[in-house]
């Protein structure tokens, strides 16, 4: 749990507000609560948040009203990802939420894995810290840039195949095979010393060790998003490794 990103949550139901806060505290303690739409809108005009969760049915201002204000006026959170939380599963309600300016729609009761997937998916839009990966590998290679580029290139060659193999094993219910493949991935990231990647791999390893197929699939999805994000930014990492002027 960290406090490196901020979240505003709003719901007029105290139990729902408490439950959502408890769930989100798995990832951050930097959470601000509002008891209705009017209070939420006031808070949103005072500072920027990284994520916003709004119940759609609130007094004074509904979640739809707040979303319309967010997207239709100049304010700190005009571009902030906003999630509609609703008790109605109908497509019509979800379509209305997107039309109002929400980026996502979650149906109550909100599950922990849904929040995990959503937060990972939206946080992937943040810039990758290429200097971190380059710096970790340079230390491993005793600041030999040429060797570091070769090692990083090998990682980028291997990752797509490993991700695909683990996904196929999970799709076929072969949890032991998935564990074996993921164990190889674990060893790889232990060598490269990428702590953030290692964390998501270890989470999957624990689920596979418990033979929990549903949890394993959820954690694989999180891991896949993380690793694909790294693959999508491989040019930046390699550029850092080749830049003699980079401060790492």
Residue, then its C-alpha position, 0 to 999 in steps of 0.5 A: x500500500x502506498x500514497x503515491x496516487x490520490x483518489x476521490x470517492x463520493x457516495x451518500x450511503x455511508x456503508x458503500x462509501x466505507x466499503x469502497x474506501x477499504x477496498x481502495x486502501x489496498x493500493x493507496x491511503x491517499x483517499x478523500x471521501x465526499x458524502x454527496x455530489x455537491x461536496x464532491x464537486x466542491x472538492x474537485x474544484x480545489x485540487x487535482x486527483x488521480x482517480x475519481x469514483x462517483x455513485x451515480x445516484x446522490x442528492x444535490x448533484x448526481x454523479x451524472x451532474x458531477x461528471x458533466x461539470x467535470x468535462x464541461x468546465x475548466x477545472x483541475x480534474x477535467x482530464x482525470x479518469x472518472x468511474x461511475x458506480x451504480x447499482x444497475x447492471x443494465x447497458x442503458x445505465x452504463x451507456x448513460x454514464x459514458x455519455x455523461x463523461x465517465x471513463x468506466x462504469x462499475x456495478x455494485x457490489x464492486x469486487x476487489x479484482x475489478x478495482x485492481x484491473x481498473x487501476x492497473x489499466x488506467x495507471x498504464x497511461x502514466x509515463x514509464x520510468x525508463x531510467x529506473x529500468x535502465x539504471x537497475x540493469x546498468x548496476x547489474x552489468x557494472x555500468x557496461x552499457x553495451x552489455x546492458x543493451x544486449x541483456x535488455x534486448x534478450x528480455x524484450x525478445x523473451x517476454x511476449x512468448x512467456x506471457x502467451x505461454x502462461x496465458x494458454x496454460x491458464x486457459x486450458x486449466x493447466x495450473x502447474x504448467x502455468x506455475x512452472x512458466x511463471x517461475x521462470x519469469x520470476x527468476x528472470x526478474x530476480x536477475x534484472x532486479x525490476x521490483x515492480x515487475x517482480x511484485x506482479x509475478x510473485x502475486x501470480x505465483x502465490x495464486x498458482x501455488x494455492x491452485x486458485x484458478x480464478x484468482x490466478x486469472x485475475x492476477x495474470x491479467x494484472x501482470x500482463x498489463x504491466x509487462x505489455x506496458x514495459x514492452x510498449x516502451x522498450x525503445x525508451x529503455x534502450x535509448x536510456x541505456x545507450x545515452x552516455x549523458x543520461x543520469x541513472 
